[in-house]
Amino acid sequence: MEDLTLDTELSAAYLSGDEIKLACSLLYQAYHDDPFFMSCFNATAADYEQKLRAAIREELMIFWEQQQPIIGVYQADTLVAVACITLPDNKLEPQRFWHWRLKMMLTAGYVSTKQMIEKEQKVKDVLQYNAYHLLSFIAVHPNHQHHGIGHYILAAIDSLVAENSQSSGLAVLVTLDKYTRFFESFAFNLVDKIQVGKIEANLMFKAKKETSS
């Protein structure tokens, strides 16, 4: 796919199918201590990590099958960041497909699967925009954090949003205060607080800038 290179040191491009496993590993590291997943899959349980890996794998596979953007940032040939974005005209309804639900219930359990569906449905219910992009996952490799890579990948996503005439902007659900501040620094505004299970999360939105004709 087309290269989204923004400077000479880093490059951003859509991931190929062969890179999904690398993306899963990166997202697993990033979301291991995420409050939502820790609550959803019971972080104190012996099978927590197994369930988290399985959930991330199934999510990325459905993204890939439905041709939703999975963007990777590379430093030389090393994948250092990844983001999964849902398009405005996507077919990924919160209920997902029956085979996704079946796989998730077998690996993560009924209650956990129900909470994941509930989270996405609440986001959809709160946002009043007709069409928007949703940042479902974003991760920067632990060894490459605090070097501006997070801002870099958001800039690449901004370009993706700007090119879509249907989209009104980009939404993201944030579960940690430090990431709320990060997204605020990139012009995201708080829309509402959403309660999912035992976790309260901030639903944030960045409106697309209208370009003059």
WOUR-V369098 format. One record per residue. RES is the residue in three letters. SS is DSSP state (~ for helix, > for strand, _ for the rest). PSI is psi in whole degrees, -180 to 180 (999 if undefined). OMEGA is omega in whole degrees, -180 to 180 (NA if undefined). Layout:
# WOUR-V369098
RES_SS_PSI_OMEGA ; RES_SS_PSI_OMEGA
This chain:
# WOUR-V369098
MET___169_-176 ; GLU___136_178 ; ASP___137_179 ; LEU___37_-175 ; THR___133_-179 ; LEU___-22_174 ; ASP___-174_-172 ; THR___-18_-176 ; GLU___-35_-178 ; LEU_>_156_173 ; SER_>_147_179 ; ALA_>_137_-179 ; ALA_>_159_175 ; TYR_>_137_-178 ; LEU___148_173 ; SER___168_180 ; GLY_~_-31_-179 ; ASP_~_-16_-176 ; GLU_~_0_-178 ; ILE_~_-40_-179 ; LYS_~_-41_177 ; LEU_~_-41_179 ; ALA_~_-40_178 ; CYS_~_-44_-180 ; SER_~_-41_-180 ; LEU_~_-44_180 ; LEU_~_-36_177 ; TYR_~_-45_179 ; GLN_~_-41_-176 ; ALA_~_-35_-173 ; TYR_~_7_-180 ; HIS___-39_-178 ; ASP___22_178 ; ASP___129_-176 ; PRO_~_-39_-179 ; PHE_~_-50_-178 ; PHE_~_-34_178 ; MET_~_-37_177 ; SER_~_-43_-176 ; CYS_~_-43_-176 ; PHE___7_178 ; ASN___87_-175 ; ALA___-19_-180 ; THR___-9_-179 ; ALA___151_-178 ; ALA___-27_-177 ; ASP___16_-178 ; TYR_~_-51_-176 ; GLU_~_-37_178 ; GLN_~_-44_-180 ; LYS_~_-41_-180 ; LEU_~_-47_178 ; ARG_~_-45_-178 ; ALA_~_-41_-179 ; ALA_~_-45_179 ; ILE_~_-41_179 ; ARG_~_-45_-179 ; GLU_~_-37_178 ; GLU_~_-47_-179 ; LEU_~_-36_179 ; MET_~_-39_179 ; ILE_~_-34_174 ; PHE_~_-47_-178 ; TRP_~_-46_-178 ; GLU_~_-35_-178 ; GLN___10_175 ; GLN___41_172 ; GLN___144_-174 ; PRO___129_169 ; ILE_>_107_-174 ; ILE_>_133_176 ; GLY_>_146_173 ; VAL_>_132_-176 ; TYR_>_141_168 ; GLN_>_108_-167 ; ALA___-120_-180 ; ASP___10_-176 ; THR_>_128_176 ; LEU_>_117_-175 ; VAL_>_-11_179 ; ALA_>_156_180 ; VAL_>_148_176 ; ALA_>_140_178 ; CYS_>_125_-175 ; ILE_>_136_175 ; THR_>_129_-179 ; LEU___157_180 ; PRO___-35_-178 ; ASP___28_-174 ; ASN___161_176 ; LYS___12_-178 ; LEU___71_176 ; GLU___153_-179 ; PRO___-31_-179 ; GLN___-15_-179 ; ARG___-164_-179 ; PHE___159_-175 ; TRP_~_-37_-178 ; HIS_~_-32_175 ; TRP_~_-46_-179 ; ARG_~_-40_180 ; LEU_~_-48_180 ; LYS_~_-42_-179 ; MET_~_-40_-180 ; MET_~_-34_179 ; LEU_~_-34_-177 ; THR_~_-39_-175 ; ALA___-20_-179 ; GLY___159_-176 ; TYR_~_-47_-176 ; VAL_~_-44_-180 ; SER_~_-42_179 ; THR_~_-42_179 ; LYS_~_-40_179 ; GLN_~_-38_178 ; MET_~_-41_178 ; ILE_~_-42_180 ; GLU_~_-41_180 ; LYS_~_-48_-177 ; GLU_~_-35_179 ; GLN_~_-38_179 ; LYS_~_-38_176 ; VAL_~_-47_-180 ; LYS_~_-39_-178 ; ASP_~_-36_-176 ; VAL_~_-43_-176 ; LEU___128_-177 ; GLN___1_-178 ; TYR___143_-180 ; ASN___-38_-178 ; ALA___135_-179 ; TYR___158_171 ; HIS_>_149_177 ; LEU_>_124_176 ; LEU_>_101_-175 ; SER_>_-40_179 ; PHE_>_144_172 ; ILE_>_137_-178 ; ALA_>_142_172 ; VAL_>_135_-180 ; HIS___135_-178 ; PRO_~_-34_-179 ; ASN_~_-5_-176 ; HIS_~_17_180 ; GLN___160_179 ; HIS___29_176 ; HIS___18_177 ; GLY___6_-177 ; ILE_~_-34_177 ; GLY_~_-44_177 ; HIS_~_-35_180 ; TYR_~_-47_-178 ; ILE_~_-32_175 ; LEU_~_-35_176 ; ALA_~_-38_177 ; ALA_~_-39_178 ; ILE_~_-38_176 ; ASP_~_-42_179 ; SER_~_-40_178 ; LEU_~_-44_-180 ; VAL_~_-43_-177 ; ALA_~_-30_-177 ; GLU___-10_-177 ; ASN___112_-176 ; SER___-21_-179 ; GLN___-28_-169 ; SER___139_175 ; SER___-8_180 ; GLY_>_-162_-175 ; LEU_>_128_178 ; ALA_>_152_176 ; VAL_>_142_176 ; LEU_>_121_-171 ; VAL_>_132_-176 ; THR___-6_-180 ; LEU___137_-177 ; ASP_~_-38_-178 ; LYS_~_-31_178 ; TYR_~_-26_172 ; THR_~_-45_178 ; ARG_~_-38_179 ; PHE_~_-48_-179 ; PHE_~_-33_175 ; GLU_~_-37_180 ; SER___-13_179 ; PHE___27_172 ; ALA___22_171 ; PHE___144_178 ; ASN_>_148_179 ; LEU_>_127_177 ; VAL_>_-47_-178 ; ASP_>_163_173 ; LYS_>_133_-176 ; ILE_>_132_177 ; GLN_>_119_177 ; VAL_>_109_-174 ; GLY___-124_179 ; LYS___0_-172 ; ILE_>_135_173 ; GLU_>_129_-177 ; ALA_>_155_179 ; ASN_>_121_174 ; LEU_>_119_-175 ; MET_>_156_-177 ; PHE_>_139_175 ; LYS_>_112_-179 ; ALA_>_142_178 ; LYS___136_177 ; LYS___131_178 ; GLU___130_179 ; THR___139_-180 ; SER___139_-178 ; SER___999_NA
